[in-house]
Structures are given as structure tokens and as C-alpha cells.
Amino acid sequence: MDLTSKQRAQLRGLANRIDTILQVGKDGLKENLVKQADGALEARELIKGRVLENAMLTPRETAEALASATRSEVVQVIGTKFVLYRQSHKKDKKDRIVLVKDKRS
């Protein structure tokens, strides 16, 4: 699922209000971190992470690798922080994030 620019803008706005829940350090993207991110995406749909200075990967590389491992989308990367989104399949429909529709589709 590719996000449109309007959907990215919507998710960036929502991400401003959430706390950072993932921290990637020198250990990098170990299986435990991927499981934690996967569970958080299923529960919240939108998560914010931070890459510490001692990490081996850049924030962009980390976000893309984690997105690939969790089948999610990178919403944004700013400085050391990144935001990931994946639609939940287990949450009630009323609790899900409803993305704006593209007028052309």
C-alpha cells in the first residue's frame, strides 16, 4: 500500500501528538525490536521511533529496514526520529485511523 502525499500529511499531523515508543541503539534491528514494533503497529497503527547516536544505521536506513520487516510504511524521517504506519486488522473499525481518500480514485 503506497501512501499519497495527503495521507502522509494526515499521518504526520497525528504523529505530532504521540510519544516515541521505540529506541534503536547499537544493537540495531534485532528480532526482539522487530517484534516490539510489529506488536505496537498492530495495537496503535502509528508509531514513532528514535535512533540513538551509537546506532550503526542512519535514521532513514533504520526506518526503511524496520518498515520492510514489519510490512509497514515510512511516514517521515526527521533528524533522529521516524514514524511508521500500518493499518491494523485486529482493531475495531471505529478505532482505526481513517485515511483521507484521493479525489482521483
TASULZI-V224320 format. One line per field, one symbol per residue. phi: phi as a letter, one per 20 degrees, with the letter a starting at -180 (. if undefined). burial: I if it has 9 or more other ideal C-beta (glycine too) atoms within 8 Angstrom, else O. A space follows every 10 residues. Layout:
phi = ???
burial = ???
This chain:
phi = .eeeffffff fffffgedef ddcddffmef gfffffffff fffdmccdcc dffeffdfgf fffffffffd lcdfeaccle dbcccbfedd ffgfeffeef efffe
burial = OOIOOOIIOI IIOIIOOIOO OIOIOOOIIO OOIIOIIIOI IIOIIIIIII IIOOIOIOIO OIIIIIIOII OIIIIIIOOO IIIIIIOIOO IOOOOIIOOO OOOOO
